[in-house]
Structures are given as structure tokens and as C-alpha cells.
């Protein structure tokens, strides 16, 4: 009987599961000009700085699911917000029309798109210069918390 128990434990510990190391996702308001309480950051691949607020508008707690999708320029991360998160995202995009909305993962600025319209569908897509592995690590980590 001891051998059977050991085999069950070993078979459970050795299955290959996708890595789900938590990452910290934050959406913050941004500006194209400096001001009090704003931190200058650079979007990878851009020459223009973005000035980011310390106030977090949305975080991991607002995300129901995340997955990697193939975009026109490579892997992207599609986020489905919780019901409350979708409402916060709609409010954030409405309040930041014509301004950058900064997307940070583990404190690193991934993107800061200019908000063109209120987004009320409950989904967002994060585009960046990701490898498929990096996009998968981020997507897995967003919901691992």
C-alpha cells in the first residue's frame, strides 16, 4: 500500500502545467506632458516619454481571464474584465479621451495608447513587441493571483 501512495504522489507532482507565476498588471492614467506627481517612462520602441500617474485605475483584481491571441504584428494579450472591472475600464476610457492610458506589467510600461473613445465591451487587447512565450507568461500571470 505504501508503494501505491508514493506512486500517486509522484504522478501528481510531475505533470507539465503552464507556468503561472503571478505578474502585477496596472492600468494608470498618463499624460504627454510632465506635471506634479507624474513619473516619466518610455514605451518600448518609442522616442517620446509618457508621464504616468501613481494612481492605479485597474489591476489584476479587475481581470476575469487573459489569453494570447495572434495580432497583425505578433502575439497580443486579450483581457476579459470582471463585471466591475468592465465598468471601471469604461469609466477610465471615458475620462481619458485623447490622453494616454498606461499599461504596466511588474512596473514596466508595456504600452500607453491614446484613448480615442469610451470602451464599454469589457475587453482590452495589449499589443507590444512580445515573443509568444513572453505574451503567454504575462497572460498566465495576470490571472494567477
Secondary structure, DSSP 8 states (H G I E B T S, - for coil): -HHHHHHHHHHHHS----------EEEEEEESS--TTEEEEE-TT-SSEEEEEEEEEEEGGGEEEEEEEEETTEEEEEEEE-HHHHHHHHHHHHHTBTSEEEEEETTEEEEEEEB-S---SSEEEEE-S--HHHHHHHHHHHT--
